[in-house]
Every structure is written in structure tokens, then in C-alpha cells.
Amino acid sequence: MSPRQLPIASRSLRWLVGPSALLILYASWQYAQAGAYWEAGLQLLMLLLLPVVYRKLSQLPAQASFTPDQLLIESATGAEAIPLSDIQAIDSTFIWLNQRGVFRVQYLDAQRQPQTLLALGGAALADLDRRRP
């Protein structure tokens, strides 16, 4: 059986960095026009933090899928296969993204450390929840 794709939120979050930079630049320009140079400087400091945010978002899992036995997670550092029995919880975050709820999938990685994956709600997530023991 081929793995079923599980939509995750990291791709949707990463694209927000570019528009955020534009909004911060615009706010800084508005503050400078109003003579509020301290606030404009703070906005530019926030702009300097965006590359750090983007790097952190790039470390999030890029793709997730599952088979009847395993949850397969691919990230920039490699792929990981987690037994479905190692999924501890699937909880709602009460956040909506792309008109779907965002859920927190908590699992134990290969080193038995707790990890979290943000998954978009839908048929695939409901199927994963039914399959886990």
C-alpha cells in the first residue's frame, strides 16, 4: 500500500515570511514619516529577526505521510519512520489555516524524545487518528 499524504502546516507558514517583511518595512516607513524614529528603529530590528524565523520554519518537517504501520516524516535533515503506536496524542489548536483546522500530532521520535507535528485537519488526519492504537 502506498503511503497516504498528511497535509502539514510548515509549508503554509513559511510563505508568510515574505509578506511579513513587506509589512514591517511599510510600518517602519510610516513611523519614520510621522517622526517616530524610535518605533521605526524597532520595526527594523524586527525585520532583522525574520531570517532567524525563516531558518526555524525551514527546520520543520517538510512532508508527512503514513502507512497502516508507520508515520513517515521528511525534513531537511532526513526521513524518519515512526510506528503509529508512538503517536501520543492528536489535539486541536483552535487555529484555522487554508480553511482547515490545525492539529498538533505529538509523537516519540527514534531517540524516544517527544516531538510535535502541526497537521491540517481533513480526511487524512481523521484516517490517521482511526488507525493509531
C-alpha positions in Angstrom: 0.0 0.0 0.0 1.4 3.4 -0.9 1.7 6.0 1.8 -1.1 8.4 2.3 -0.1 12.1 2.3 -0.8 14.0 5.5 -1.1 17.8 4.9 1.1 19.7 7.3 1.3 23.4 8.2 5.0 24.2 7.7 4.8 25.0 4.0 1.9 27.3 4.6 3.7 29.1 7.4 7.0 29.6 5.5 5.4 31.7 2.8 4.3 34.2 5.3 7.8 35.5 5.9 8.0 37.5 2.7 4.7 39.4 3.2 5.7 40.0 6.8 8.9 41.6 5.7 7.0 44.0 3.4 4.5 44.9 6.2 7.3 45.6 8.6 9.1 47.8 6.1 5.9 49.7 5.4 5.2 50.2 9.1 8.8 51.4 9.6 8.4 53.9 6.8 5.1 55.1 8.3 6.7 55.6 11.7 9.6 57.5 10.1 7.2 59.8 8.2 5.4 60.6 11.5 8.7 61.4 13.2 8.5 58.3 15.5 12.1 57.3 14.8 12.4 55.0 17.9 9.4 52.9 16.7 10.8 52.9 13.2 14.0 51.5 14.5 12.2 48.8 16.5 10.4 47.8 13.3 13.7 47.5 11.5 15.1 45.3 14.4 12.1 43.0 13.9 13.0 42.8 10.2 16.4 41.6 11.2 14.8 38.7 13.1 12.9 37.4 10.0 15.9 35.3 8.6 16.1 33.5 12.0 12.3 32.8 11.9 12.7 31.5 8.3 15.5 29.2 9.3 13.5 27.8 12.2 10.5 27.3 9.9 12.8 25.5 7.4 13.7 23.0 10.1 10.1 21.9 10.5 9.1 18.7 8.7 8.5 19.3 5.0 6.3 16.4 4.3 4.4 13.7 6.2 2.6 10.6 5.1 1.5 7.4 6.7 1.0 3.7 6.0 -1.1 1.3 8.2 2.0 0.7 10.4 4.1 3.9 10.3 4.1 7.7 10.2 6.7 8.9 7.7 8.2 12.3 8.3 10.6 14.0 5.9 12.5 17.1 6.9 15.7 18.9 5.7 17.7 16.6 8.0 16.3 13.4 6.6 13.4 11.0 6.8 12.1 9.3 9.9 9.6 6.4 10.2 7.6 6.4 13.5 5.4 3.5 14.5 1.8 4.5 14.8 1.9 3.2 18.4 4.3 6.0 19.2 1.8 8.7 18.5 0.8 10.0 21.9 -2.0 12.5 21.0 -3.8 14.4 18.3 -5.1 17.6 19.7 -6.8 20.7 18.1 -5.0 24.0 18.3 -8.2 26.0 17.5 -6.3 27.7 14.7 -7.5 27.7 11.1 -5.2 27.8 8.1 -6.4 27.5 4.5 -9.9 26.9 5.8 -8.9 23.8 7.7 -8.2 23.3 11.4 -4.6 22.9 12.6 -4.0 19.9 14.8 -1.0 19.1 17.0 0.3 15.5 16.5 2.5 14.5 19.4 4.8 11.5 19.0 8.0 10.0 20.2 11.0 10.1 17.8 13.7 7.4 17.4 15.5 8.7 20.5 12.2 8.5 22.4 12.1 12.3 22.7 8.6 13.9 22.4 8.1 15.8 19.1 5.2 17.8 17.7 4.0 18.0 14.1 1.4 20.5 13.0 -1.1 18.8 10.6 -4.0 20.3 8.8 -7.3 18.7 9.5 -9.3 16.7 7.0 -9.9 13.1 5.8 -6.2 12.1 6.0 -5.8 13.2 9.6 -9.1 11.5 10.6 -7.9 8.3 8.9 -4.6 8.5 10.9 -6.5 9.0 14.1 -8.6 5.9 13.4 -5.6 3.8 12.6 -3.4 4.5 15.7 -3.8 2.1 18.6 
